[in-house]
Amino acid sequence: MRMRVKKWAKPELAACPYYVDLPEEKRGKWRSCFAKEAPFYVELGCGKCVATSRMTLDNRDINYLAVDISRNILGVARRNFEAVYGDEPVDNVTLTHFDIMWIDKYLCEADKVERIYISFCNPWNQRPAHYKRRLTHTRQLLQYRHFLVPGAQIYFKTDDDPLFKASLRYFEEAGFRIIYQTEDLHASGFTPNYVSEHEQFFSDQGIKIKFCIAQMEEMKPDTTNAENEGPET
Ligand SMILES: C[S@@+](CC[C@H](N)C(=O)[O-])C[C@H]1O[C@@H](n2cnc3c(N)ncnc32)[C@H](O)[C@@H]1O
């Protein structure tokens, strides 16, 4: 569902000290956006940051980059950070907008990302030709490898069974090992779990939340073909 235009979002983001409007200029320099050097995590498709804002406040010793394609949504995210942080400075978060399909233009090896969060991305289930747009597709994961450090992890949550099943395969194809997996996150006892806006929405409908942690391993030479055009899977 497309969000209604929020006229206040752009000016509020422009005045926000932790919003970056030209992300291509920060390529290789994201770590310098933060008050202090710390582990660096990235959330892809952050939405309104309902969960992220609580997670980042609880973890002031970690720096986070929250990415979304929509400035309207990031405007709402900014307000959520302000509300959750209260009088605390929001100095361990950077917000930015870009299309994750082209993430190589915005992040590179020098950014040394230690963890990625992907929560409730579009499953693109309708047409096989669209599978490549999934944020967990092998082609995407191979791009993420360019800026992840060895042993980095991807935390992936979804409501969608076909996407989850396909993603487990994508992770393997792209040289990631699944180190944790559950088909019912809320019953699993996994902690800490910060419940996002979409997670609450699906959970309220009785849909079980699928979750895994994939750890980047050294790449086997024969799996790199996945970066090329091939059959839609
Ligand atoms: C279903 S929402 C999930 C939001 C949040 N992660 C949650 O769990 O509530 C997906 C988000 O991903 C963003 N998004 C989708 N495709 C994207 C892309 N190619 N690049 C950047 N953001 C994208 C959308 O704008 C939207 O905010």
The ligand as a MOL file (V3000), in Angstrom:
LIG
                    3D

  0  0  0     0  0            999 V3000
M  V30 BEGIN CTAB
M  V30 COUNTS 27 29 0 0 0
M  V30 BEGIN ATOM
M  V30 1 C 6.8540 -3.9310 3.9760 0
M  V30 2 S 7.8520 -2.5860 4.4370 0 CHG=1
M  V30 3 C 8.6990 -3.1930 5.8750 0
M  V30 4 C 9.1550 -2.0570 6.7430 0
M  V30 5 C 9.8440 -2.4980 8.0510 0
M  V30 6 N 11.0680 -3.2040 7.7830 0
M  V30 7 C 8.9230 -3.3490 8.8900 0
M  V30 8 O 9.2560 -4.5080 9.1390 0
M  V30 9 O 7.8820 -2.8290 9.3300 0 CHG=-1
M  V30 10 C 9.1370 -2.6070 3.1990 0
M  V30 11 C 9.9250 -1.3120 3.1670 0
M  V30 12 O 10.9790 -1.4700 2.2160 0
M  V30 13 C 11.0660 -0.3120 1.4210 0
M  V30 14 N 11.6220 -0.7530 0.1250 0
M  V30 15 C 11.0560 -1.6200 -0.7450 0
M  V30 16 N 11.8500 -1.7980 -1.8160 0
M  V30 17 C 12.9470 -1.0290 -1.6110 0
M  V30 18 C 14.1160 -0.7750 -2.3780 0
M  V30 19 N 14.3230 -1.3590 -3.5550 0
M  V30 20 N 15.0370 0.0840 -1.8710 0
M  V30 21 C 14.8350 0.6930 -0.6710 0
M  V30 22 N 13.7460 0.4880 0.0910 0
M  V30 23 C 12.8100 -0.3620 -0.3650 0
M  V30 24 C 9.6490 0.2190 1.3260 0
M  V30 25 O 9.6010 1.6060 1.0360 0
M  V30 26 C 9.1070 -0.1180 2.7080 0
M  V30 27 O 9.2820 0.9360 3.6280 0
M  V30 END ATOM
M  V30 BEGIN BOND
M  V30 1 1 1 2
M  V30 2 1 2 3
M  V30 3 1 2 10
M  V30 4 1 3 4
M  V30 5 1 4 5
M  V30 6 1 5 6
M  V30 7 1 5 7
M  V30 8 2 7 8
M  V30 9 1 7 9
M  V30 10 1 10 11
M  V30 11 1 11 12
M  V30 12 1 11 26
M  V30 13 1 12 13
M  V30 14 1 13 14
M  V30 15 1 13 24
M  V30 16 1 14 15
M  V30 17 1 14 23
M  V30 18 2 15 16
M  V30 19 1 16 17
M  V30 20 1 17 18
M  V30 21 2 17 23
M  V30 22 1 18 19
M  V30 23 2 18 20
M  V30 24 1 20 21
M  V30 25 2 21 22
M  V30 26 1 22 23
M  V30 27 1 24 25
M  V30 28 1 24 26
M  V30 29 1 26 27
M  V30 END BOND
M  V30 END CTAB
M  END
